[in-house]
Amino acid sequence: MTCLQIAIDGPSGSGKSTLAKAVSRKLGILYLDTGAMYRACGLQAIRSGISPKDELLVGKMLETLNIDIRFEEGHQRIFLDGKDVSEDIRKPDISVAASDISSIPAVRLKMVAMQQEIAGTRSVVLDGRDIGSYVLPNARYKFFLTADPEERAKRRLEELALRGIYTQTYEEVLADIRYRDNQDSTRAFAPLTKMPDAVEIDTTRNTQEQTLQELLKYLPADRMTSANSSEET
């Protein structure tokens, strides 16, 4: 059976990661969390006392950056210098740092090379902001998720609360999302963009299951049959 490459793009909080994980479980294929990789870069910059916007210093940081991606019991874990930072990269301040540092071409080149290497060996589902346009431009199945900023801020606040983080107000989260939207869509290198061959899905009023079912309609029938069979055994 040929390898599947499924690209899911969209702005922060549109539900990309949740959807990608659901697709991964449904089809039994690998989910590669590309956003976590940029968050790890942002975390390293902060820990090093470097501004995530400083292209020169970040470029030097990349020379010794040691990011390792491991898949343990079906879950992706991110390591910096041998230490698991999978939880640390989810803190609110890392979100903005990830957006800032991802606008630096050298960072994207390094991360994309790692992502393409992984995607070239197995069936994968990737989510991000430039997966269909830059990381996997030849992917047959491309999707672009959208949602109102206010709904995305509400979701992000709920997500933070589930992790016991109550350091931001709704207004602050909404401001962060609007900042990231502008940053991601206007950066010169590999900006957030909807490709002409991508299927757009508005998740504002969808449940997670409704969004999943809408995406699955566009995937090959034989894959769905195979996935259903494996679930029943």
N, C-alpha and C positions, 0 to 999 in steps of 0.2 A: 504494500500500500504506500502510495507517495506521501511525502511529508506535507503537512498543512502549515501555512503561515497565515495567521490571523492578526491583523493590525487594528487596534482600537485607539483612536485619538480623541482629544477633546480638552476643554479647559479644566482647571482645578475644581474638584467637587462635583463633576458631572456624573460620576459613578463608574469611571473607567476600570479602576482596580477591582471593585466589587464584581463587575460584569466579567472581567477577564478571568478572575478566580473561578467564577461559576462556570464559564465555558471550559476552563481547564478541567474541572471536576466532571462535567458532563461528558466531555469527549475523551478524558483520560490522557490529555497531552500536557506538556510543560507550560507553566505560567512564569514568564520572566518579568519581574517587577523592575522596569527600567528607572522609574522615578526614585526608587530606593538607592540606585547607584549615584544619581546626582545629589541626593540628600547626603550620602556618605562623603562626597566631595565637599559639600557645603560644611558639614560637620568638621572635616579635617582642616578646612580653612579657618573656621572659628577657633578651633583648638590651637591652631598655629599662630593666632593673632593676626591673621591676614584678612583683609577685606575681600569678600567674595566677588567684588566688582573690579579688583585690581588685577588686570590681565597679566602684567609682568610678573608679579609675585605668585599668582596662581599658576602661571606657566612653570615657574621654578619648582613649585610644590608638586606638580605633576611628575617631575623627574624621579621623585622618591615615593610617590603615592603607592601604597600597597593595599589595593582592594581585592578581596577574595569573595567570590559568590559560591555558596555551597547549598546544595539541595538535600535537606534532611527530612525524612519521612514525608516527602511531598511538599515541603515548605522551603522557601528561599530564605537563607540567612546571609546577612552582610557582615563581613569582617574588615576591620581597619587595623593594619599592623598586627594581625593575628588575634584581635579581640572582637568579640561579637558586639556589634553596635546596632543590631536590628531594632531595639527599642529606643535607643538614644536618638536615632535619626527621625523619629516621629514627633519630636517635641516641636511646639509652634514656631520657635525662632529659626529652626532648621528649614522650615517650609520656604520662607523668604530667601534664605541663604542659597537654597537649591535653585530657585528661580534665577537669582542673580548670577550664580556661578555657571549655570547652564547656558547663559548667553555668550560665554567665552568660547570661541571656535575650537581652541586646543582641547578644552574639556570635552566638548561634544565629539570631537574626532576620536579621542581615547575611549570614551564610553561606547560610542557606536561600533567601533572595531570589536569590542568585547561582545556586544549584543549580536552583531552579525555572525561572529564565530560560533556562538551558541545556537543561533537560529539556523545555521547552515547544516546542522548535524541531526536535527530531530524536528518533529512537529511541535510548534510553539504558538502561544498567544501572547502578544506583547501589547502593553498600553503605554501611552505617553502623549506627546504633543507633536512629534514629527516622525512617528513610526511609518505611516503610509507614504509620507512625502520624502523621507530621507533614509531612515533605517532599513525599511523593507519596501522599497518602491515597487518591487515586482510581486509583492504579495497579492494573491488572487482575491482574498477576502479582506476588504477594508471597511471600517465603520468609523463614524464621527459622532460622538455623543455631545449633546448640548443640554442645558438646563438654565433656568433663570438664576441670576446671581444671588437673589434673596433665598431661594431654595437651596442653593449650594452652600451658602453660609450656614443655614439651619442644619444641614447634614453634617458639615464639618464640626460644628459646635457639639452636636450629639456624639460624633465620633470621638472627640476629645474627652467628653464626659465619660464615655464608656471606659476610657483609659485612666480615669481619675484625674484629668487635667481640667482645672477650672480657672486658669489664669487669664483668659481672654473673654471679653464681652462679645455679644452678637455684632455690635457695630465695628469692633476691631477685626473680627473675623471677616466681615463683609468688606472692609477696607483692604484687608490682605488679599482677598480673592480678586477684587477689582485691580489691585496693583499687579498681581500675577497675570491676570488677563491681558493687561496692557503690555507688561514686560514680555510675555511669551509670544504675543501676536505681532509685536513691532520689532523684535530683535532682528538684526541683519542676517544672522546665520541660522538656517533651519528653523524658521518661526512656526508657531502654531498655525496650521492652515488645513482647510478641508479640501481634499483632493477630488477632482471631478468624478473619479470612479468609486468614491466612498459612499456608503449608505448612511444617511443622517438619521439619528434617532434622538428625539427630544424626550428626556427622562423626567422632566419637571413633575408630571403628574403620574408617572409610572411607578408601580412597585418594582422591586428588584426582579421578581419572577416575570413580570410582564416585559421588562426590558430584555431579559434573557430569551424569552420565547420569541420576541420580535427579531432578535439577531439570528437565532437558530433557523429561522425560516429561509435564510439565505445560504446556509451551508449545504453541502452535498448530502443527498438522501442516504447514500451508503454509509457515510460517517455516522449519521444519526441512528441507523439500524444497528451498526456495530456497537455504538455507545449504549443503546438500550439493551442489547443482548448481554453486554458485560455487566450491566447493572442488575440483571435478573439472575445471573449465575452466582 
